[in-house]
Amino acid sequence: MQKEWNKGAIEVYFEDVENEKVIRRSYGNTIEQVNEDQVAGFTAAIESLTALPLAHTVVVEQYKYIR
């Protein structure tokens, strides 16, 4: 089987201490093989737009397998 990249997203999680919950924001259409510097820069840009503190960031990649 051959592994082929399908799509990706970056999920950014923020802590809402006042309401005691974590807020997730997902940003789709990422490029294939996004690197750590690109994710850090994107996360910093998104973090600058909100007053909520950043909890963590997750890169989600989906693959399909072809015979």
C-alpha positions in Angstrom: 0.0 0.0 0.0 1.1 3.5 -0.8 0.5 6.3 1.8 -0.6 9.6 0.3 -1.2 12.9 2.1 -4.9 14.0 2.0 -5.3 17.1 4.1 -4.3 18.8 7.3 -5.3 21.3 10.0 -3.8 23.2 12.9 -5.9 23.1 16.1 -5.1 25.8 18.7 -6.4 25.4 22.2 -7.0 28.3 24.6 -7.7 28.3 28.3 -10.9 30.1 29.4 -10.2 30.1 33.1 -13.2 32.3 33.9 -15.6 29.7 32.4 -13.4 26.7 33.4 -13.1 25.2 29.9 -10.7 24.9 27.0 -11.7 26.4 23.7 -10.5 24.7 20.5 -10.1 26.6 17.2 -9.3 24.5 14.0 -7.7 26.0 11.0 -7.9 23.7 7.9 -6.1 23.6 4.6 -2.5 23.4 5.9 0.3 22.4 3.6 1.9 19.0 3.5 4.9 18.5 5.8 4.4 21.8 7.8 7.4 22.4 9.9 7.8 23.4 13.5 8.8 27.0 12.7 5.7 27.5 10.5 3.4 26.1 13.3 5.0 28.3 15.9 4.7 31.5 13.7 1.1 30.7 12.9 0.3 30.0 16.6 1.9 33.2 17.7 -0.2 35.2 15.1 -3.4 33.6 16.3 -2.4 34.1 20.0 -1.9 37.8 19.4 -5.5 38.2 18.3 -7.1 36.9 21.6 -6.9 37.8 25.2 -7.2 34.1 26.3 -3.9 32.3 27.2 -2.7 29.6 24.8 -2.9 26.1 26.2 -1.3 24.1 23.3 -1.3 23.5 19.5 -1.9 20.3 17.6 -1.1 19.5 14.0 -3.6 17.1 12.4 -2.7 15.3 9.2 -4.9 12.9 7.3 -3.6 10.3 4.9 -5.2 7.9 2.5 -3.8 4.5 1.5 -3.8 3.4 -2.1 -3.1 -0.2 -3.3 
